[in-house]
Amino acid sequence: MNAKTTTLPVPPVWSNITQHEVFPIATHDEIARYNFLANLNKHLSGVIAPGNRLAYEKRVKPRFQAEHGRDFQNRDEVRAEMKHDPYYQTWSALRRTTMEMRQQNGRTMTIRQAPELAEKVQKLNAGKATLVLNPDVKVPHYLTIMDNHCMPGSYHTELFEGDVSAAANYDTGLFVTTAGGLGKLTDGGGKAISQWLLSHHPDFKPRRILDIGCGLGHNTLPIAQAYPDAEVVAIDVGVPMLRYGHARAQALGIKNVTFMQLDAANTGFADASFDWIQTTMFLHETSFKAIHRIMREIYRMLTDGGITMHIEQPQYTPEMDLFEQTIRDWDAFYNNEPFWGVMHDIDPATLMAESGFNKETFFQIGVRAVNDLEDFTKPRPTEVEDYGRSAVWNVFGAWKK
């Protein structure tokens, strides 16, 4: 009997990530856990996940049609049926478990050395005007109601004054979820979008760039490197992320970025003060109301002739079948990202038009992460789509004219 097998590319090992000056030091066992989880995620996406489609087509959909005399009308109906299927249950439980294990491993690693990490960060940040913290800025309610990505305390919690363990955890662990697909500095998204802009609009020379929801600056720094003469401002409400991100930028020798603690919906920046305003996998972590407030704020802050771009996973459209919507919406229910589905239901062209942009300047493109961990001497392998996790994004944006 000849069995059909699936051959998957092996993820790079965790120790290939750039060990910058404030990067946590991992033990042998911590590295082994991360490598195991990255490979498990690759197996889940490439071997196990495709079976969900078979379960849907062979069992779930026919059973629903026989019981109701009609097809599914929306993804909520599909999810309600899929969650009772044993195959989907197994895949879903394993996917959730890999995230919990990633957070547990990263949290153990960073809390173990939290005082030392805080001291390293403090030394790099001391006296620098490019880190601006404001204790009057409140973390929005939509970010405090849950721990994003199952990360205890989410992005903003400090265990003690100067603590950066939440950011260090995120820095070490994103490798697992993406199976190393974002490169040595986990900056494949920022590299992709800056390279696209440089190649497609070479005459565009932004003087000031704003990165909203920057986190620890994974995707901010490659933008700053691509436009070294620009002043780059990176804002977030998570103080540990800003402290750690600023120190990380200093350690990597990138000095044209100012990290600021600000709420994206009410920044206080002057009208027409930025030529490029960017978000990367940020909008899906904000509420429906906040997304509209933020987009109006972006329009206000953007100069005439300026551009805004937003990297996200693909929007749910009538052309996307209900099964794919359901699988992509998994994060909304099981990965502590409750606004995921709401955001991906929004029509981005309408959102931007309602915020002031001319619909004629709206655009959508697709970009794939620039991954310097890949061997570019070999053909890029064809991989099974890992819905919601792949380093392949839908980018929407508009020019202000």
Secondary structure, 3 states (H helix, E strand, C coil): CCCCCCCCCCCCCHHHCCCCCCCCCCCHHHHHHHHHHHHHHHHHHHHHCHHHHHHHHHHHHHHHHHHHCCCCCCHHHHHHHHCCCHHHHHHHHHHHHHHHHHHHHHHHHHHHCHHHHHHHHHHHHCCCCCEECCCCCCCCHHHHCCCHHHCCCCCCCCCCCCCCHHHHHHHHHHHHHHCCCCCCCCCHHHHHHHHHHHHHCCCCCCCEEEEECCCCCCCHHHHHHHCCCCEEEEEECCHHHHHHHHHHHHHCCCCCEEEEECCCCCCCCCCCCEEEEEEECCHHHCCHHHHHHHHHHHHHHEEEEEEEEEEECCCCCCCCCHHHHHHHCHHHHHCCCCCHHHHHHCCHHHHHHHCCCCHHHEEEEEEECCCCCCCCCCCCCCCCCCCCCCCEEEEEEEECC
